[in-house]
Amino acid sequence: MPDEWSIYRCSFCQSLFLNPRPAEESLPALYQDYLTHRAIEVEPVFTSDSLLWKLIRGFFSLRLGIKFDKKIFTLGYFLFMSVPPLRHKLDRFGRNLLTKKFKKKGRLLDLGCGAGDFLRLAIQMGWETYGCDFDPIVVDKCRDNELDVRLGDLNAFDANEKFDVITMNQVIEHVINPQQIIKDCYQALNHGGCLWIGTPNPNASGAKLFGSAWAGLHPPYHLCIPSQNVLARWLNDAGFCKIEILQRGAHAKFNWEESLKLSSKLGKEDIKFNKAKYMEADLINIFTQRRGEETVIIGYKE
């Protein structure tokens, strides 16, 4: 956005927050031309006949239960399972909903579902899918594609409607009261259900390198970017158990390339960047989740 925005880091919890931030009633106007309105690009995993994508489809088929029309090579499952950084990266594609953990596919809600990309994938994984979003444009788009998507948040569903999985992908940083959203998700889950969250990591290596040009900041859309410790505490306070910050695998390249474009626009010529740096960052990501560009966290309801 063309205006200037002030973003602060809490010295206690290391979360980032926008201050001042847009008034709540003005937030819908931000999304009139948001990226979720763009035409959906079909992933090559569904279209390509190359050997690599056949192997990846083999992994997805056995690991995540995705059904494909294209040919698969099941050898890919054993190949990628033997390379943890690649396995973690591929698991993220299906939001870590592994078939060995979710043998019975139930009701899945994607909160902040956007144009419904993941809902379509979750259907191929065998889930009964539902979505909700505050953007009426993307809700209409989802309904045109025969997806069950409601306008709003969890309040768009009856109180007695429960889910086995709730996912929030790049959503929690957009909401006014993220801690309350987590509590509401806990109440909306069946016993044994889980909440999956993916969000930018305010303590990422890229955030340190690029500063105000880090793409994860994304003001004024991102109102608060909670640290991993804060997210874990919020889940614990809501009642979740078995809380785990998941390994993300190699994933720095895209965010760093976008940050480099932003740094050029902002005239930050002092940033020294080369491919070796994000390769180094991804190498660190293999061993720890703490410096990755994204936090992926999951919690279960007993």
N, C-alpha and C positions, 0 to 999 in steps of 0.2 A: 504494500500500500504506500502511496506517496508521502503520507505524513510521517512525522518523527514520533518514535515510541520509546518509552523508558522501560527497561527490563531490569529487575533487581534479583539478586541471588540472596536467599536467606542464609546468614552465616551459621545458623544452628543446624538446619536440615539439608542445606545445599539445593533446595528446590528453586526454580525460577518463576517469577510472576510479573505480569504486566501491570504497571501502575503509573498513571491512571489507566483504566481500561474502558472500552465502550460500555455505555449504559445497556442494561439487559434488554430493554425494549428495542434497541437499535441493532442487536445482533443478527436478526434474520436478514437485514439489508446487506450484511457482509457477504452472504452466500448467494446473491442473485446471479453471479457469474463465476461460481466456484468450480474447481477442477473436476468435481463429480458430475458436472453437467456435460463434460466432453464425451465424444463418442468412445465407446468401450473398444479397446484393442484386444483382440483374441490372443491369448498367450500361445507361443509356438508349441508348447507341450501338447496342445490340442490339434495342431495343424501340421507340424513338421514330420517328415518321414526320415529324418537323419538318424544315424545310429545313436548319437548322444541322446536325443529326445525319446527314442524307443527304450533306451536303458532307464532314463528318468521316469518314463511312464511305468516301467516295470516296478521301480521303487515305490512310486505313488500308489500303484494298484495294491501291493501287498502291505505297505506301511500305513497308508491312509484310507484304503478302501475305495479309491476313486475309480469309477468305471469309464473306460475310454472306448471310442469307436475305432481309433487307430491301433495299429499293431504295437504290442509291448514285448520287451525282452525282460523276463523275470531275473535274468542274471544281474540286471541293474540294482535289484534289491540287495543282493549279497555284496556287490561292488561298493555301493555307497554306504552301506552299513559298516563297512570296514574302514571308512574314512570319516571320523567324527565331525570335522569341520564342514564337510559337504552334507553329511546326514543332518546336522543341526540346521543348516541353511534350507534344505529341502523340507524338513519337518515344519518349518515356519510357513510354508506355502499353504498347508492345510491347518494352520493355527494349532499345531501340535496335538490334534485330536487323533491320536494313534489308535489303530484298530485293537491293539492288545489291551488298551485301557478302556476302550469304549466298544465292547463286543456287541452290546445292544444299542442301536442308534435310536435316540428318542427325539424330543423336541428341542430345537436349537433356535435361539433368538440372537440376531445380530443387531446390537444396539448402536444406532448411528450407521445404518447399513449403506448409505450413499446410493449409488445406482444399482446396487444389488449384485455386484461381482461375486462376493463370497457366498451369497445365498445360492447362486447357481452352482458354484463348486460344491457347497455342502449337500445339495440335492444329489449330485453325482457321488457323494460319499455315503449316501443312504440316510441322511437326516431329514426329519420333518421340519421345515424351515419357516421362520417368521422374522420380520424385520420391523424397525421403526426408525424414523428420522424426522427432524424438524423442518427439513427443506421440502416444500410441497412439489417442487419441480422434479426432484429425484423420486419422491414417493409416487407421483403419477407415472414416471418412467418405469418404475418397478411393477406397478399394477398393470401397465400395458404389456409387460412381459409375464403376466400371470403369476406374480410373486405376492405372497400375503404380507403386505407391508402397511403399517399404520403411521399416521401423521402424529408426531409427538414423541414421547418417551415411554417409559414403563406404564405410565398412567393411561396410555391408550389401550391397555389390556385389562380385562377384568381381574379383580384381586385373586380369584380362585384359579386363574390360568398360571400354571407353573411350567418351568422349563428344566431340561436336564443339562443344558449348556447355554451360557450367555457369553458372547464375545464382544469386545470393544476394541476395534482396530483404529488407532490414531483418532480417538474420540475424546478420551477423558481430559485431555489438555484443552479442549474447546468448551467445556461446560462450566457453568457458574459455580456449582457446588459439587466438586468431584467426590468428596468424602461421602456425601449423602447418596450419590449415585451408586456407590459401592454397597452401602447399606441396603438400598432399594433392591439391588441385584440379589443380595443374599436372601431377602424375603421372597423374591420371585423364583428362586431355585427349588427344585425338589431335593430331598435328602440324597446325598451322594452326588449331587450335581456340581458343576464347576464354573468358575468365572475366569475367562482368559482376557488379558489386557496387553495390548501393544501400544507403546507410546515413546516419544523421543526421550533420550537419556540426558538430563542436564549436565551430567558429569562425563560425557563422551569425550574421547580424544579430539574429535572434530570441533567441539565447542571450545576447547582450550586453544586450539590452533587458530580458528577463524574468528573467535570473539563475536562481535556484533554481526558478522557476515555468515555465521553458522546457519544453515538452512533449517535446522530444527527449531529455531526461535519462531519464525513465521508469524510475526505480529501483524495485525491485532487479532488474528484468528486463534492463536494459542494464548489463553488467558493465564494458565498456570501449568508448569511442567514439573510434576512431582518427582523427587528423587526416588531411587529404588528403596531406600530405607523407609521413606514416608509411605510409599505404596504398600510395602509389606506391613507396616503398622496399621494403615487404614483397613487392610483386609483382615488383619488379626482382630482389630477393634470391632469390625462388623460381625465377627463370629467364624470366619473362614479358618480352616485348618490345612495342614500339609501345604503350606504356602511355599512356592518355589520360583526363584528367578531363573529362567531357562537360558541355556546357551543358545546364542543366536547364529553362530557360524560367521563366515566371511560375508560382510555386508557393507563395508565402509565406502566402497567406490562411488555409488550413486550420490549419496549425501555429500560427499566431499567434492564431487564434480559440480553439484549445484551450488555449494558454498563458494567454490572458486569463481563461478559466474557472478555471484552476489558481491564477492569481494572486489571484483573488477568494476562493477556498477557503483560501488560505494567509494571507489578510489583508494582502496586499502592495498597499495602496491607493496607494502612492507611484508606481506604474508609470503613466506617461502614455501612453495608446494611443488611436489613432484610425485610420480606414481609410487616411488619407493616408500613415501611416507604413509600412504593409505595401505600399502601392502604390509608395512610394519604394524599399523594399527590393527589390521585384520589378523596378523600373527598373534598380537596380544589378545584379541578376541577369542582365539582358540583356547586360551588358558583361563580367561576370566570374563565374566559378564559385566564387570563394573565399568569398563571404559568403552563399551560398544555404542554405536550411534542410536540404538534402540533398546529399550527395556521391554522384555517379554516376561510377564509374571502370571502365574496361575494359582488359584486357591480352590479348595474343595469345601463343600458344606456337608457336615456329618449327618 
